[in-house]
């Protein structure tokens, strides 16, 4: 059984309880982060903590995240659960006001803070060699996708639609242009150039995205940050997606159209290799 963290305590997962009045439960009033663990070490930790602070601030939370405290909790959970490879999920909500009310509770209401580990094989999976199939779907999410909130119902519905169509994931499309995957950032490669949507409120500012684009620079690859259409993606030489829990994953089919050769492409493969090398060096 896992040991999880809840509001200052390390408890067995079946003893971690949250109020029915919690704002996270009633209003999806919460934010989260997913940090990958490789060889028992944290990947991209500081980026996740910075984004967590930004998400909280954008939603009017006054809370200041204590990096050292968070690092200690992450490390304690890795140790207590002997996690070698997987993720740490962190969620903070606006807490328990003791009733249901649209207005925010008083500012001194303690936040609910939950962290737990998830085991997952991240390197050496069949996805690396076989790639993933995606479908396209209308992006019906709210307009502040740069905030990592726990309102994940639409991405979850999109994932189920993908599965119903025999695919692995969905790329969401707004006014003809791809925004991102259900839980990852989207890229295509055409004529050696990497194309990915520019940062705005339309997409999550991926921690993996930032690191992968830095790797592309190291490899002297050309990058164009701009929206691309789903039709451009059908015609791409190669496509891939990035996320903390998947690193870079090749996309080999979009809406039933083979991307390039229909096999993982060399640009994604090289980026994945360098990403792992660089991030293992920097893991804490
Ligand atoms: N998802 N876009 C969306 C909508 C996401 O949910 C995620 C992450 C990303 C990639 O961000 P990062 O590289 O910082 O992980 C992009 C996490 C992994 C999840 O929900 O499980």
Boltz pocket constraint, residues with backbone or C-beta under 6 A from the ligand:
constraints:
  - pocket:
      binder: B
      contacts: [[A, 34], [A, 145], [A, 180], [A, 181], [A, 182], [A, 183], [A, 184], [A, 185], [A, 203], [A, 204], [A, 205], [A, 206], [A, 207], [A, 208], [A, 209], [A, 242], [A, 243], [A, 244], [A, 245]]
      max_distance: 6.0
